[in-house]
């Protein structure tokens, strides 16, 4: 069959679609097997919550909310929280967790690479812990652009991504700085590995206030929409 008429953008969309189908399948399987998977919030969350209260933030998006480990403390502190994740199973667990705690959140099940289902300037903050690196570089740029779109002016962003390839023993490089684990619990998921310089470049539309390594070896970047 001839490839005439198939553009590079078409090929990219197919790759992106295949990546996200794999991501959903892997996480659904893991949530069914392990339950919440992650229960403790990120170590920076107490400080983030204090900052958000100080800034008068109200509406918060957890991009890649998983089974709800950040939605729970955010809702408990009185924020209006929204969770977006591509795993129906993880979202089901998150809903049950919040219901058990007598808390509420608005949930959306979709791919983070799709346009976010919110109007411009809707959120006071967007948090995304160990999530946006599960994509190819071009897709990550789209994600960050959407994060900027839905954030208020001066809205806060907190992102964490891995520094080292510790998720598996064997990897296959599919694009520059982008690897797929060939074993382990995240087998088949694309991983883009940032450097501090690449984080600054990716979030050039934000006023970056901090980049540091957390205790688990993840880069954490904080900043405000300009």
ABEGO torsion letter per residue (X at the ends): XBABGBBAAAAAAAAAAAAAAAAAAAAAAAAAAAEAGBABBBAAAAAAAAAAAAAGBABBBBBGAEAGAAAAAAAAAGBBBBBBBABAAAAAAAAAAAAAAGBBBBBBBBBAABBBABBBGABABBBBBGAAABBBAAAAAAAAAAAAAABBBGBBBBBBBBABBAABABBBBABBGBBBBABEAABGBBBBBBBAAAAAAAAAABBBABBBBBAAGBBBBBBBBX
